[in-house]
C-alpha cells in the first residue's frame, strides 16, 4: 500500500467519528443559543478557555511526548509498557498536586462554577493522554471511538441537562466532565492499559527523555492558546461576558473547518514522522500540501458562500452580531491549517523549540493587536488579530521550513483561490440573496473541479478495498 493510501486510510478511520460528532454538535447550536443567554454561553466558553490554558501547565504536554515516543517503539512491548507506566504515574502525581493547590486557593475564587476548573481539567488531561497512547500504538480506530464516545456522551447529556433538567451552564459543564470520564473508561478497557502498568517499570530516565521533548511544547501550547482563545479573556475584560458568548458562536463555524482538518492532521502528523527520511519525501510532502490547500481552501470558501442562508436558521437572533465575524475567522482558520501542516515537519524532526518560537511570535502579535484595537472596533479586533497572527506565523514557518524540505505548490491555483475568496466575502457582506446564491453555486462547482482528482483517488481506494473483501 502506498504512503498516500495509508494516509488516506488513517484519515478515513478518524474522520467517521470526528465528523459525526461535529455535525451533531453543530446542528445543536440552535438549541444552545435558544436555551442559554449570551452571558451563560459566555461563562461556559470562558471556563473552557481557562481549562485549555491550564492543561499544558498541568501535563507538561506529556500527551504529545508519549505519542511521539510510542511511534518509535511499536515493535517493542517492553518499551511501550515503560513509556505508558512512566507517563501515567507522572500525570497522576501532577493531578494530585494540582487538586491540593486548587483546594488551598479555591476559597478566594468567587465563581459558582469554580470546581469544574478542578474536575474538568484533570478529566481532560487523562482523556488526552489515553487518546494519544492509542495514536502512539498505531490504533487510530480506538482513538476515533474514544473521541466519538466522549463527544456523543457530552452532547446527549447536554440535551438531558439543558432541556430536561434546565441546568443551563452548570449542565453543559457537568456533561463535559462525564463525557471525558466515559472516554477514559473506554480507553482503559479497550487498550488494556492495566497490562502495561507495572510499578517496577517506572523509569526516571524515560521520564526525562519524554519531558525533554514535551516541555518545550508548553510555551508553544500557551502561545497557541493566546492566538486561539485569549481573545475570550480580552473581550470579557474590555467588553463583557455576553459579547464573549457572541464571539464564541462566531467561532463555531470556523471550528467546523478546524475539526475536519484536525482529523486529517492526526494521520498526517504520524505519516510525516514515519516518512520524513524517505528519498521521495519532497514530492510526497508537496503533494499533501497541494491537496490540503485545494480541499480546505474550497471548504472554507464554501462555508462563507452558504452562510448567508444558514446563519438565520442555526443561530438565535440575539447572537446576530456573530454574523459579521465569521468570514474573518474562517480565513484565519485557513492559515491556521497551513501553520499546522508546517508544524508537522517540525514534529517529524523533533524540533519542538522551533515550534515554540514560531508560536510565541504569533501570540505576541495577536495579543498586541487585540488589546490596541478592541476599544475602537470591538469584536473585529479579536477576529482581525487572530487572522494577522496566523498569516504572520504561516509566512515564518513557510520560509523557515525551506531549510529542511523543498516544497512545490501551484501558484496559479493559489491566485485563483484568493480571487474566489475575495468575491465570496464581498457578496457575503452585501447580503444580496440572489447574488449570494449565484456565488454559492459557482463556488460549489469550482470546489468540485479542483478536488476531482483527490475524490477519484479516494473513490478508487474504497473500490479496491471492497474488491479485496
KOLTIGU-455143 format. One line per 4 residues: their letters; for each residue x, y, z of C-alpha. Coordinates in Angstrom, 1 decimal, decimal comma. Layout:
% residues N
A	X:Y:Z ~ ... .
//
This chain:
% residues 469
XXXX	0,0:0,0:0,0 ~ 1,4:3,4:-1,0 ~ 2,1:6,2:1,6 ~ -0,8:8,2:0,1 .
XXXX	-3,1:5,2:0,5 ~ -2,0:4,7:4,1 ~ -2,5:8,4:4,9 ~ -6,0:8,3:3,2 .
XXXX	-6,9:5,1:5,1 ~ -5,9:6,5:8,5 ~ -7,7:9,8:7,8 ~ -10,9:7,9:6,8 .
XXXX	-10,9:5,9:10,0 ~ -10,6:9,0:12,2 ~ -13,0:11,0:10,1 ~ -16,0:8,9:10,8 .
XXXX	-16,2:9,6:14,5 ~ -15,0:13,2:14,3 ~ -17,3:14,4:11,6 ~ -20,4:12,7:13,0 .
XXXX	-20,0:14,2:16,4 ~ -19,0:17,6:15,0 ~ -22,1:17,7:12,8 ~ -24,4:16,7:15,7 .
XXXX	-22,8:19,4:17,9 ~ -23,1:22,0:15,1 ~ -26,7:21,4:14,5 ~ -27,5:21,6:18,2 .
XXXX	-26,3:25,2:18,0 ~ -29,9:26,5:17,7 ~ -30,7:24,6:20,9 ~ -27,8:26,1:22,8 .
XXXX	-28,5:29,7:21,6 ~ -32,2:29,3:22,4 ~ -31,8:27,9:25,9 ~ -28,7:29,8:27,0 .
XXXX	-28,4:33,5:27,3 ~ -25,3:35,1:25,7 ~ -24,0:35,6:29,3 ~ -24,4:31,9:30,2 .
XXXX	-22,8:30,7:26,9 ~ -20,0:33,2:27,5 ~ -19,4:31,8:31,0 ~ -19,1:28,2:29,8 .
XXXX	-16,8:29,3:26,9 ~ -14,6:31,3:29,4 ~ -14,2:28,4:31,8 ~ -13,3:26,0:28,9 .
XXXX	-10,8:28,7:27,8 ~ -9,1:28,7:31,2 ~ -9,0:24,9:31,2 ~ -7,3:24,9:27,8 .
XXXX	-4,7:27,3:29,2 ~ -4,0:25,2:32,3 ~ -3,8:21,8:30,5 ~ -0,3:22,2:29,2 .
XXXX	0,9:23,6:32,5 ~ -0,6:20,6:34,4 ~ 0,5:17,9:32,0 ~ 3,8:19,4:30,7 .
XXXX	2,4:18,4:27,3 ~ 3,4:14,8:28,2 ~ 0,5:13,5:26,0 ~ 2,4:14,8:22,9 .
XXXX	5,6:13,2:24,2 ~ 4,1:9,8:24,8 ~ 2,6:9,8:21,3 ~ 5,9:10,7:19,6 .
XXXX	8,0:8,2:21,6 ~ 5,5:5,3:21,2 ~ 5,7:5,7:17,4 ~ 9,4:4,6:17,6 .
XXXX	8,6:1,7:19,9 ~ 5,7:-0,1:18,1 ~ 7,6:-3,3:17,9 ~ 8,9:-3,3:21,5 .
XXXX	6,2:-4,2:24,1 ~ 8,6:-3,8:27,0 ~ 9,5:-0,2:26,0 ~ 5,8:0,6:25,4 .
XXXX	5,0:-0,6:28,9 ~ 7,8:1,5:30,3 ~ 6,7:4,6:28,5 ~ 3,0:4,2:29,4 .
XXXX	3,7:3,4:33,1 ~ 6,0:6,3:33,5 ~ 3,5:8,7:31,8 ~ 0,5:7,6:33,9 .
XXXX	2,5:7,8:37,1 ~ 3,7:11,2:36,3 ~ 0,3:12,5:35,3 ~ -1,3:11,0:38,5 .
XXXX	1,3:12,8:40,7 ~ 0,7:16,1:38,8 ~ -3,0:15,8:39,2 ~ -2,8:15,2:43,0 .
XXXX	-0,5:18,3:43,4 ~ -2,9:20,4:41,3 ~ -6,0:19,3:43,3 ~ -4,2:20,2:46,6 .
XXXX	-3,2:23,6:45,3 ~ -6,8:24,2:44,0 ~ -8,2:23,3:47,4 ~ -6,0:25,8:49,0 .
XXXX	-6,8:28,8:46,7 ~ -10,5:27,9:45,9 ~ -11,9:30,0:48,9 ~ -10,6:33,1:47,1 .
XXXX	-12,2:32,2:43,8 ~ -15,6:33,9:43,6 ~ -17,4:31,8:40,9 ~ -20,2:29,3:41,3 .
XXXX	-18,7:27,1:38,6 ~ -15,1:27,1:40,0 ~ -15,0:23,4:41,0 ~ -15,2:22,5:37,3 .
XXXX	-11,8:24,0:37,0 ~ -10,5:21,1:39,0 ~ -12,7:18,2:37,9 ~ -12,9:19,0:34,1 .
XXXX	-9,2:19,9:33,9 ~ -8,0:16,6:35,4 ~ -10,5:14,6:33,4 ~ -9,4:16,3:30,2 .
XXXX	-5,8:15,7:31,0 ~ -6,3:11,9:31,3 ~ -8,5:11,8:28,3 ~ -5,8:13,5:26,2 .
XXXX	-3,1:11,1:27,4 ~ -5,3:8,0:26,8 ~ -6,1:9,1:23,2 ~ -2,5:9,9:22,4 .
XXXX	-1,5:6,4:23,7 ~ -3,9:4,9:21,2 ~ -2,4:7,0:18,4 ~ 1,1:6,2:19,5 .
XXXX	0,3:2,5:19,4 ~ -1,0:2,9:15,9 ~ -4,6:2,2:16,8 ~ -6,5:5,1:15,1 .
XXXX	-9,7:3,2:15,3 ~ -9,7:3,2:19,1 ~ -8,6:6,9:19,0 ~ -11,7:7,6:16,9 .
XXXX	-14,1:5,6:19,1 ~ -12,7:7,3:22,2 ~ -13,2:10,7:20,7 ~ -16,7:9,7:19,5 .
XXXX	-17,8:8,3:22,8 ~ -16,6:11,5:24,6 ~ -18,4:13,8:22,2 ~ -21,6:11,7:22,0 .
XXXX	-22,0:11,3:25,8 ~ -21,3:15,1:26,2 ~ -23,9:16,0:23,5 ~ -26,6:13,6:24,8 .
XXXX	-26,1:14,8:28,4 ~ -26,3:18,4:27,2 ~ -29,8:17,6:25,9 ~ -30,8:15,9:29,1 .
XXXX	-29,3:18,6:31,5 ~ -30,2:21,7:29,5 ~ -33,7:20,8:28,1 ~ -34,8:18,2:30,6 .
XXXX	-33,4:19,5:33,9 ~ -33,0:23,2:33,0 ~ -29,4:23,1:34,4 ~ -28,1:25,6:31,7 .
XXXX	-24,4:26,4:32,1 ~ -24,0:24,0:35,0 ~ -25,4:21,2:32,9 ~ -23,0:21,9:30,0 .
XXXX	-20,0:21,8:32,3 ~ -21,2:18,6:34,0 ~ -21,9:16,9:30,7 ~ -18,4:17,7:29,5 .
XXXX	-16,9:16,1:32,6 ~ -18,9:13,0:32,3 ~ -18,1:12,8:28,6 ~ -14,4:12,7:29,4 .
XXXX	-14,9:10,1:32,1 ~ -16,7:7,9:29,5 ~ -13,8:8,2:27,1 ~ -11,2:7,4:29,9 .
XXXX	-13,1:4,2:30,9 ~ -13,4:3,1:27,2 ~ -9,7:3,7:26,6 ~ -8,5:1,9:29,7 .
XXXX	-10,6:-1,1:28,8 ~ -10,1:-1,2:25,0 ~ -6,3:-0,5:25,1 ~ -5,9:-2,9:28,1 .
XXXX	-4,0:-0,2:29,9 ~ -3,6:-2,2:33,2 ~ -1,4:-4,8:31,4 ~ 1,1:-2,0:30,5 .
XXXX	1,3:-0,6:34,0 ~ 3,9:-2,1:36,4 ~ 5,4:-0,1:39,2 ~ 8,8:-1,6:38,5 .
XXXX	8,8:-0,1:35,0 ~ 8,6:3,5:36,2 ~ 11,8:5,0:34,9 ~ 13,2:8,4:35,7 .
XXXX	15,5:8,5:32,6 ~ 12,5:7,6:30,4 ~ 10,5:10,5:32,0 ~ 13,4:12,8:31,4 .
XXXX	13,6:11,8:27,7 ~ 9,8:12,4:27,2 ~ 9,8:15,7:29,1 ~ 12,9:16,8:27,1 .
XXXX	10,6:16,6:24,0 ~ 7,4:17,7:25,6 ~ 8,3:20,6:27,9 ~ 9,4:22,9:25,1 .
XXXX	5,9:22,4:23,7 ~ 4,4:24,2:26,8 ~ 5,2:27,7:25,6 ~ 4,1:26,6:22,2 .
XXXX	0,7:25,4:23,6 ~ 0,3:28,6:25,6 ~ 1,2:30,7:22,5 ~ -1,4:28,8:20,6 .
XXXX	-3,8:29,4:23,4 ~ -3,1:33,2:23,1 ~ -3,7:33,1:19,4 ~ -6,8:30,9:19,5 .
XXXX	-8,6:31,7:22,7 ~ -7,1:34,6:24,7 ~ -9,5:36,7:22,7 ~ -12,2:35,5:25,0 .
XXXX	-10,5:36,9:28,1 ~ -9,7:40,2:26,4 ~ -13,3:40,5:25,2 ~ -14,7:39,7:28,6 .
XXXX	-12,3:42,2:30,3 ~ -12,8:45,1:27,9 ~ -16,4:44,4:26,9 ~ -18,5:41,8:28,8 .
XXXX	-19,2:38,1:29,0 ~ -22,2:38,4:26,7 ~ -20,0:39,7:23,9 ~ -17,8:36,7:24,6 .
XXXX	-20,8:34,5:24,0 ~ -21,4:36,1:20,7 ~ -17,8:35,7:19,7 ~ -17,8:32,1:20,7 .
XXXX	-20,8:31,4:18,5 ~ -19,0:33,0:15,5 ~ -16,1:30,7:16,2 ~ -18,4:27,7:16,0 .
XXXX	-18,5:28,0:12,2 ~ -14,7:28,3:11,6 ~ -14,3:25,4:14,1 ~ -16,1:23,1:11,5 .
XXXX	-13,1:23,6:9,2 ~ -10,6:23,2:12,1 ~ -12,3:20,0:13,2 ~ -12,2:18,4:9,8 .
XXXX	-8,5:19,4:9,4 ~ -7,7:18,0:12,8 ~ -9,0:14,7:11,6 ~ -6,6:14,8:8,6 .
XXXX	-3,8:16,2:10,8 ~ -3,9:13,2:13,2 ~ -3,0:10,9:10,3 ~ -0,7:13,4:8,6 .
XXXX	1,5:14,1:11,7 ~ 2,1:10,4:12,1 ~ 2,8:10,0:8,3 ~ 5,2:12,9:8,3 .
XXXX	7,2:11,5:11,2 ~ 7,3:8,0:9,6 ~ 8,2:9,1:6,0 ~ 10,4:12,2:6,6 .
XXXX	13,6:10,2:5,9 ~ 12,3:8,7:2,7 ~ 14,0:9,6:-0,6 ~ 10,8:10,9:-2,2 .
XXXX	9,7:13,0:0,8 ~ 9,8:16,3:-1,1 ~ 7,4:15,0:-3,7 ~ 5,2:13,4:-1,1 .
XXXX	5,1:16,4:1,2 ~ 4,4:18,7:-1,8 ~ 1,5:16,5:-2,9 ~ 0,0:16,6:0,6 .
XXXX	0,4:20,4:0,8 ~ -1,4:20,8:-2,6 ~ -4,3:18,6:-1,5 ~ -4,5:20,5:1,8 .
XXXX	-4,7:23,9:0,1 ~ -7,3:22,7:-2,5 ~ -9,6:20,9:-0,2 ~ -9,6:23,1:2,9 .
XXXX	-9,4:26,3:0,9 ~ -12,5:25,2:-1,0 ~ -14,2:24,1:2,2 ~ -13,6:27,4:3,9 .
XXXX	-14,8:29,5:1,0 ~ -17,8:27,2:0,6 ~ -18,9:27,8:4,2 ~ -18,7:31,5:3,7 .
XXXX	-20,7:31,3:0,5 ~ -23,6:29,4:2,1 ~ -23,5:31,2:5,5 ~ -26,0:34,0:4,4 .
XXXX	-28,6:31,3:4,0 ~ -27,7:29,1:7,0 ~ -27,0:31,7:9,7 ~ -30,5:32,7:10,5 .
XXXX	-31,6:29,1:10,7 ~ -28,8:27,9:13,0 ~ -28,4:30,9:15,3 ~ -30,9:32,8:17,5 .
XXXX	-31,3:36,5:16,6 ~ -29,8:37,6:20,0 ~ -26,5:36,4:18,6 ~ -26,8:38,2:15,3 .
XXXX	-23,6:40,2:15,7 ~ -21,7:37,0:15,3 ~ -22,5:37,1:11,5 ~ -20,0:39,9:10,9 .
XXXX	-17,1:38,0:12,3 ~ -17,5:34,6:10,5 ~ -15,6:35,3:7,2 ~ -12,6:36,8:9,0 .
XXXX	-12,4:33,8:11,4 ~ -12,8:31,3:8,6 ~ -10,0:32,9:6,6 ~ -7,8:32,9:9,7 .
XXXX	-8,6:29,2:10,1 ~ -7,3:28,5:6,6 ~ -3,9:30,0:7,5 ~ -4,1:28,1:10,8 .
XXXX	-4,3:24,9:8,8 ~ -1,2:25,8:6,8 ~ 0,6:26,6:10,0 ~ -0,3:23,1:11,3 .
XXXX	0,8:21,5:8,1 ~ 4,3:23,0:8,5 ~ 4,2:22,2:12,2 ~ 4,1:18,5:11,3 .
XXXX	7,5:19,0:9,6 ~ 8,9:20,3:12,9 ~ 7,4:17,4:14,8 ~ 8,9:14,9:12,3 .
XXXX	12,3:16,4:13,1 ~ 11,6:16,7:16,8 ~ 12,2:20,5:16,6 ~ 9,9:21,4:19,5 .
XXXX	11,9:24,6:20,3 ~ 11,3:25,8:16,7 ~ 7,6:25,1:17,2 ~ 7,6:27,1:20,4 .
XXXX	9,5:30,0:18,9 ~ 7,2:30,5:15,9 ~ 4,1:30,1:18,1 ~ 5,3:32,7:20,6 .
XXXX	6,0:35,1:17,7 ~ 2,3:34,8:16,6 ~ 1,0:35,0:20,1 ~ 2,6:38,4:20,8 .
XXXX	1,2:39,8:17,5 ~ -2,3:38,6:18,3 ~ -2,4:39,9:21,9 ~ -0,9:43,4:20,9 .
XXXX	-3,3:44,0:18,0 ~ -6,3:42,8:20,0 ~ -5,6:45,0:23,1 ~ -4,7:48,0:21,0 .
XXXX	-7,8:47,9:18,7 ~ -10,6:46,4:20,9 ~ -11,7:49,8:22,3 ~ -12,1:51,2:18,8 .
XXXX	-13,5:48,3:16,7 ~ -14,9:45,9:19,3 ~ -15,2:42,3:18,3 ~ -13,5:43,0:15,0 .
XXXX	-10,2:43,4:16,9 ~ -10,4:39,8:18,1 ~ -11,1:38,5:14,6 ~ -8,5:40,6:12,8 .
XXXX	-5,8:40,0:15,4 ~ -6,3:36,2:15,0 ~ -6,1:36,5:11,2 ~ -2,9:38,6:11,3 .
XXXX	-1,3:36,3:13,8 ~ -1,9:33,2:11,7 ~ -0,8:34,9:8,5 ~ 2,5:36,0:10,2 .
XXXX	3,1:32,5:11,6 ~ 2,4:30,9:8,2 ~ 4,9:33,2:6,4 ~ 7,6:32,5:9,1 .
XXXX	7,1:28,7:9,0 ~ 7,0:28,6:5,2 ~ 10,3:30,4:4,9 ~ 11,9:28,5:7,8 .
XXXX	10,8:25,1:6,6 ~ 12,9:25,5:3,4 ~ 15,9:24,7:5,5 ~ 14,5:21,1:5,9 .
XXXX	12,4:20,3:2,9 ~ 11,8:21,6:-0,7 ~ 8,1:22,1:-1,4 ~ 6,3:23,0:-4,6 .
XXXX	2,8:24,4:-5,0 ~ 0,8:25,7:-7,9 ~ 0,9:29,5:-7,8 ~ -1,9:29,7:-10,4 .
XXXX	-4,2:27,6:-8,2 ~ -3,4:29,7:-5,2 ~ -4,1:33,0:-7,0 ~ -7,4:31,7:-8,4 .
XXXX	-8,4:30,6:-4,9 ~ -7,6:34,1:-3,5 ~ -9,8:35,7:-6,2 ~ -12,7:33,3:-5,4 .
XXXX	-12,4:34,0:-1,7 ~ -12,4:37,8:-2,2 ~ -15,5:37,7:-4,4 ~ -17,3:35,4:-1,9 .
XXXX	-16,5:37,7:1,1 ~ -17,7:40,8:-0,7 ~ -21,1:39,2:-1,6 ~ -21,3:37,9:2,0 .
XXXX	-21,3:41,4:3,4 ~ -23,5:42,8:0,7 ~ -26,0:40,1:1,6 ~ -28,0:40,2:-1,6 .
XXXX	-29,5:36,8:-1,6 ~ -29,7:36,4:-5,4 ~ -26,0:37,4:-5,7 ~ -25,1:35,1:-2,8 .
XXXX	-26,9:32,2:-4,4 ~ -25,1:32,6:-7,7 ~ -21,7:32,8:-6,0 ~ -22,6:29,8:-3,8 .
XXXX	-23,4:27,7:-6,8 ~ -20,3:28,8:-8,7 ~ -18,1:28,1:-5,6 ~ -19,6:24,6:-5,4 .
XXXX	-18,7:23,8:-9,0 ~ -15,2:25,3:-8,5 ~ -14,6:23,2:-5,3 ~ -15,7:20,0:-7,1 .
XXXX	-13,5:20,8:-10,1 ~ -10,2:21,5:-8,2 ~ -10,7:18,4:-6,0 ~ -11,9:15,9:-8,6 .
XXXX	-8,6:14,1:-8,7 ~ -8,5:13,7:-5,0 ~ -12,1:12,5:-4,9 ~ -11,3:9,9:-7,7 .
XXXX	-8,3:8,6:-5,8 ~ -10,3:8,1:-2,6 ~ -13,2:6,5:-4,5 ~ -10,8:4,1:-6,3 .
XXXX	-9,1:3,2:-3,0 ~ -12,5:2,4:-1,5 ~ -13,5:0,3:-4,5 ~ -10,2:-1,7:-4,3 .
XXXX	-10,9:-2,3:-0,6 ~ -14,4:-3,7:-1,4 ~ -13,0:-5,9:-4,2 ~ -10,4:-7,4:-1,9 .
X	-13,1:-8,2:0,6 .
//
